[in-house]
Amino acid sequence: MWAIFAILSAIFAALTSILAKIGIDGVNSNLGTAIRTIVVVLMAWAMVFITGTQSGIVDISKKSWIFLILSGLATGASWLCYYKALQIGEVSKVVPIDKLSIVLTILLAFIFLGEHVTVKALIGCALIVAGTFVMIL
């Protein structure tokens, strides 16, 4: 089931880039990000209430709160930079560079989470980096 959600995530991420590039035309990138964020917040809270999981908020540990907040700050910084890059650059160049986050995530997961990195993953990362450079040149 995770693969279906991952594929849907990729589809929606692709649509996000195209829709954002069209929508950000003539709009300040920070304002565009704020509007997008409001929509995401409303969708997320709607899902919490639809699934009836709002009562779980009191069970969240202090550690989880801290890291969820830090994750939110990182997301916000990412979105602000992404929208600015989309506004002034070509989608076909911005998106591949943005997707270098895959390589950085694997590296950070190895350093901070102690996750095992396989030869297959290293080859994949090298191909992603090479492919990114081919696409942006």
N, C-alpha and C positions, 0 to 999 in steps of 0.2 A: 504493500500500500504506500510505503514511503516514496517509491519510485514514481507513482502516479502524481503525488503531491509535488515532487521535485520537478517533474515535467510541466505540470501546471504553473509552478513558480517561474520556470524559464519562459513559458509563453506569456505570462502576465508581466514579467520583467521586460521582455521584448516590446510588448505593447506600451509599457510605461515609458520607455525611451522615445518611441515614435510619438505618442500622445503628448509627452512633455515637450519635445522639440517644437511641435506645432503650437502647443498652448503657451509656451514661454515667449513666443514672438511678440515683441513690443511690451513685455511685462518685466519688471525688475525681478531678477532671479531669486532674491531673498523672499519677495512677496509671493512668487510662484511656489516656492518651497513651503511657505507658511500655509498657503491654501491647500496644497497637496497634503500637508501634515494634518490639517483639520479633518480632511476627508478620511485619512488613515485612522486617526483617533476615533472618529465616529464609527467607522466600520469595525474596529477592534472591540470597542465597548459594546456595540450591537451584538457581536458574536459572543461576548462574555455573558450578556443577559439572555440571548437566545439559547445558549447551552446551559444556562443556570449555574455557572461557575463563579459568580460574583462573591459568594460566601467564602471562598478560598482565600480571599485577600488577607484575612486576619491570620492565616496560617503561614504566610510568607516570612521566612527568617530574615534577620537583619542583614546577613551576608548576601542573601538573594536580592533584597532591596537595593543594596549598594551596587551589586554587579548589574542588575537590571537598569538602574539609573545610569551607570557608566555606559552600558550598552546603548541606551537611549541617546546619550550625549554623543557617542561615536556615530550613531545613525544620523543624528541631526547634522553633525559636521560633514559626514559623507554626502548627505542629500544637498546641503548648501553648496558644496564644491561641485557636485555632479550637475546641478541645475545651472550653475555659472558656466561650467565647461560646455554643457549642451547649448547654452545660449550663444556662446561665442565660437564654438567649434562645430565640426561635422559629426553627426551621430555615428557615422561609420568609423570615425577615429576615436571618439570619446568612449564609446561602449567597450571596445577591446581593451583599452587602457584600464577602464574601470574594472573589467573582469580579471585583471591581474590580481585582484583581491583573492582569487582562488589560490594562487601561489603563495601570497602573503599569509593567508589563513592556514594553509598547511604548515608553513614555516612556524607561525606562532603557536599552532596546536602542538607541534613537536617541542618547542622551547618551553611553553608555559603549562601545557596539559600532559606532557610526556607521551603523546601519541606516537605510535610507531609509523615510520615513513618507509614504504616499500620501494624497491627499485622501480616497480611499475609506476608508482606515484611520482617519483623523481623524473622518470622519462616523460610522463604526462605534463608535469610542471615545465620541463624544458621545452616541450612542444608548444605549450601555451605561451611561454615567453617568446619563443621564436615566431609563432603565429601572430602574436601581437605586433611584433616589430615589422613583420611582412605587411600586415594590414595598415599600419600607420605611416609607412614610408611611401 
